[in-house]
Amino acid sequence: MSESAFTWSLLLIVLVLNALISIYGIVYRRSLVKKLISLTMLSDTVFVVFIMIGYRLVYPSIPPILVELTPENLEYVKQHGVDPLPQALVLTGIVIGMAVNALIAFGIIQAYRLKGTTDARRLVEAVSEEVPEE
C-alpha cells in the first residue's frame, strides 16, 4: 500500500469515526449545548468530506485557472486541476451553518434564562406542565 493511499484511508476512517461520535452526541446527550457542539462537529466533518471529493490525487494539484487558452494548458488543467464546486459549496455551507448555530445558541440561552436548565428532557417536562389540558 502506498503512503498516499494509507493517508487517505486513515483520514477516511477518522472522518467516519468523527461522524459517528457526533451523531451519538446529537441523539443521546441531554444537554442542548452538547447537542449543538455535536451538530457543529458533524457539519465540519461533512465539509471535509466534500473537500476530499473535489481533491485530485495527482501531483501537482493546481487551481483550475487557465492563463492561456491552448490545448496543452487545457489538458494540463483538466488532469491536475481541483474541482472548485465542492469548495464553493463548503464556503456556502459554512456561512449558513454559522447562522443556524447562532440561532440555535440564542434559543438555548433563552431556554436557560426562562427555565434554568439546558437539559432537553427537563425542558420538555417544564413546557408540558405549562400547556393546559383540554
C-alpha positions in Angstrom: 0.0 0.0 0.0 1.4 3.4 -0.9 1.9 6.2 1.6 -0.7 8.3 -0.1 -3.4 5.6 -0.1 -2.6 4.9 3.6 -3.0 8.6 4.4 -6.3 8.9 2.6 -7.6 5.7 4.2 -6.6 6.9 7.6 -8.3 10.2 7.0 -11.5 8.5 5.9 -11.5 6.3 9.0 -11.1 9.3 11.2 -13.9 11.1 9.4 -16.3 8.2 9.8 -15.4 7.9 13.5 -15.9 11.6 14.0 -19.3 11.5 12.3 -20.4 8.5 14.4 -19.3 10.3 17.6 -21.1 13.5 16.6 -24.3 11.6 15.7 -24.1 9.8 19.1 -23.8 13.2 20.8 -26.8 14.6 18.9 -29.0 11.6 19.7 -28.1 10.5 23.2 -26.8 13.6 25.1 -29.4 15.5 27.2 -27.7 18.9 27.2 -28.6 21.2 24.4 -25.2 22.7 24.4 -23.6 19.3 23.8 -26.1 18.7 21.1 -25.1 22.0 19.4 -21.4 21.1 19.7 -22.1 17.7 18.2 -24.1 19.2 15.3 -21.2 21.6 14.6 -18.7 18.7 14.6 -20.9 16.7 12.2 -21.2 19.7 9.8 -17.4 20.2 9.8 -16.9 16.5 9.1 -19.3 16.7 6.1 -17.4 19.8 4.9 -14.1 17.9 5.0 -15.7 15.0 3.0 -16.8 17.5 0.4 -13.3 18.9 0.1 -11.9 15.4 -0.3 -14.4 14.7 -3.1 -13.1 17.6 -5.1 -9.4 17.0 -4.5 -7.3 15.2 -7.1 -4.8 12.5 -6.1 -2.3 13.7 -8.7 0.8 15.7 -8.2 0.9 18.7 -8.5 -2.7 19.7 -7.8 -3.4 23.2 -9.1 -6.3 25.7 -9.0 -8.4 25.5 -12.1 -7.2 28.7 -13.7 -6.3 29.0 -17.4 -3.6 31.6 -18.1 -3.7 31.0 -21.8 -6.2 29.1 -23.8 -4.1 26.5 -25.6 -4.8 22.8 -26.0 -1.8 21.8 -23.8 -2.8 24.1 -21.0 -6.4 23.0 -21.2 -5.3 19.3 -21.0 -3.0 20.0 -18.1 -5.6 21.8 -16.1 -8.1 19.1 -16.9 -5.7 16.5 -15.4 -4.3 18.4 -12.5 -6.9 21.0 -11.5 -9.0 20.5 -8.4 -12.8 20.8 -8.7 -14.0 24.2 -7.5 -17.6 23.3 -7.0 -17.2 21.4 -3.7 -15.1 24.3 -2.4 -17.9 26.8 -3.3 -20.5 24.5 -1.6 -18.4 24.3 1.5 -18.0 28.1 1.7 -21.7 28.5 1.4 -22.3 25.8 3.9 -20.0 27.4 6.5 -21.9 30.7 6.2 -25.3 29.0 6.5 -24.1 26.8 9.3 -22.7 29.7 11.3 -26.1 31.5 11.1 -28.0 28.4 12.1 -25.6 27.7 15.0 -26.1 31.3 16.2 -29.8 30.9 16.1 -29.7 27.6 18.0 -27.3 29.1 20.5 -29.7 32.0 21.0 -32.6 29.6 21.6 -30.5 27.6 24.1 -29.6 30.8 26.0 -33.3 31.8 26.1 -34.4 28.4 27.3 -31.8 28.6 30.1 -32.9 32.1 31.1 -36.6 31.1 31.2 -36.3 27.6 32.7 -32.9 27.5 34.4 -31.7 24.4 32.5 -30.4 23.2 29.2 -31.4 19.6 29.8 -33.8 18.6 26.9 -35.9 16.3 29.0 -36.4 18.8 31.8 -37.3 21.5 29.2 -39.9 19.2 27.7 -41.4 18.5 31.1 -41.4 22.2 32.0 -43.2 23.1 28.8 -45.7 20.2 29.0 -46.6 21.4 32.6 -47.4 24.9 31.3 -49.7 23.7 28.5 -53.3 23.4 29.8 -55.1 20.2 29.1 -58.4 20.3 27.3 
